[in-house]
Amino acid sequence: MSESDIARFEAMFDSPALKTLGGQLIALDPESGSSRIAFQPKPEFCNPLGQVQGGFITAMLDAAAGIAAIAKSGFTHFVPTLDIRTSFILPTGAGSVMAEGRCLRLGRTIGFLEADLYDADGALLARASITCRPVAIEKVRSQTV
């Protein structure tokens, strides 16, 4: 894990979604296929009870796991999500949270990822299990207009 891996990722990928979610990549380890992202959920992400709506939580977990898998691929593949299952363990309020993503296995045609979301005290708030489809970045970029 090094700052150069984070700089490499940020130079290659500008993620408007990550910015909208208030995410900042703080750790990235291509060898283990792991990432850590600090998020600052905005009050606008909350339901009437003041808790972050589940779709935003799922997006944070998806980003953390996806970034871990991109790093594990050697920064050569995007990993579009095929399926995601999120378990909401505790309510998440606006404020600082931390997502940790893991690439469990990245094959030629399918990958398996996980991510956890923690509050500032280290309590587990949510967990996601993700299936993805690795696609060569060069292929995706050549198709994007």
N, C-alpha and C positions, 0 to 999 in steps of 0.2 A: 504494500500500500504506500503510495507516495503522492505528493502534491503534483508531480509531473503527470500521473495518470488522470487526476482531476482536470488539470489544464488541457491535456490531450482530449478528453471527453468534451469539455466546454468549447474547445476550438472546432471540433467536428460537428457538434450538435447544439443548435440553438432551439430550446424547447419553450415555446410560448405557454404551453400547458403547465410546465413546471413553474414558470414565473407567475402565472395566474394563481397557482396553488400556494405561492409564497415559499417555494422550496429552494434550499441551498444545499448543494452536494458538498458534504464535509469529509467523506471517506469513500475510497474506491479501491478494491483489490482484485485485479484481473485474475490472479493466480487462484484465489479461492472462489471467485465469482460472487463477491459481496459488495454491498454499498450501504452507505448511511446518509440519510437526507434529513436535514432539519426543516420543519414546516412551521409556518405561522398562519394557521387558519384564520380567515377574516370573519368578522361578525356577520357579513353577508352570506357566509356558508352555513349559517345556523338556522335551525327550524324555530318555531315559536317558543319552544322550551329552552332555547339557548344552547342546544347541542348541535354539533356539526352534523349535517345531513350525510347519510350513508354513502351517497354517490361520490361526494368529495373525499371521504375516507378511502373508498375503494380506489379512486384515481391516485391518491398518494401512495397507496400500497402497490398499485400497478406500476407507477413510475419507479419506485425503489427496486422492485424485482426486475423490471425491464432494463434498467441501467446496469444492474449487476450482471445480467445476461449479456448485454452488449459488451461489457468489459471482458467477460469470460470468453467471448468469441474473438478476442483480440481486436476489438473495435471494427470488425468486418461485417457484422450482421445486425439488422434490425430484428426485433422479435414481436411481431404483431400478436396480440392476445387472441387466442381461440376460445378460451373459457376461463372464467374467474369466479371463485367462490370466496366470499368474505364472511367471516364470523365477527360479529360486533360483541365484544366482551363487556366493556364498560362504556358509559357515555363519554363522548369527547367534546370538550368545550373549546371555545376560541382561545388561542394562546399557543405556547410552544409545545410541539410534539416532535417525536423522532421516529422515522421509519427506517427499518433495516431490511434490506433485500438480499435474497440468496438465490443463486442459480444452482439448483440441485443436479440437473443433468441437461446438457445441451447437445442434442444429436443433429443429424443432417436435416431431418424433417419435422422434429418435434422437440420441445423443451419443457422442463418442469421447474417451476419457480415457486418461491414462497416469500412472504414479507410480513413483518410485524410492525405495529404502531404502538409507541409508548408515550406516556405523559412525562412531564418534567421530573416526577418522582420515581420513574422507572416502572410504573404499573402498566401491564399489557392492556391496551384498549381494543385492538382489533388484529385479526390475522387473515391473510389471503393465501389461497393456493391457486396457482395459475398454470395453464397450459398455453404454450405459445408455438409459433411456427417460424423458425429462423429463416430469414431471407437476406441474401447478400445485399449489402448497402449499395454497391455499384448498380445492381439490377433495379433496386427501388428508385435510386436517384435518376437513372436513365429514363424511367417511365414517368417521372414527375415533371409537370409542366409549370 
